[in-house]
Amino acid sequence: MLGALALTTKQAFRRDAVSVARRVSIAFQVWATVVLLAATLACTSPPDETEFNVGMTRSQLIEQFGEPTAKQSMVKTSLHMFGPIETFWSSLPEQTQVEIWSYRAEGGSVEIYFLNGADVASGRGFAPTGVVY
């Protein structure tokens, strides 16, 4: 009887050890999946600024890069404008309507310029991170 009790105790111990091992294995698999998913998401970087091109349509920009982080509209009434748009701005005639779409890009932000309600981008500017205008 004592032998049977010892055998039952050994069997119970093995069963418990196998159960614990399975739980540890499942926990490790879940942990590894979470770590891999986090690493994949962390590796997603913004596009390079050279991927934004004059001549792209609004729908092409949205399809490739998503919605812009900001949109603003203005009418040229002054000769000078500071920021990524300043070189492009000087080439525009007075009273030109400019719609600016901003996107995050590698190393800074990109501005895409649409003129007078056009669907096609007429210009772009780049502002490196940390530059103050």
ZIPEKA-V752361 format. One record per run of one state. SS is the DSSP state (@ for helix, = for strand, . for the rest). FROM is the first residue (numbers start at 1). TO is the last residue. If there is no record, write none. Layout:
((SS,FROM,TO) (SS,FROM,TO))
This chain:
((.,1,1) (@,2,42) (.,43,48) (@,49,51) (.,52,56) (=,57,57) (@,58,65) (.,66,69) (=,70,75) (.,76,85) (@,86,90) (.,91,96) (=,97,105) (.,106,107) (=,108,115) (.,116,119) (=,120,120) (.,121,122) (=,123,128) (.,129,133))
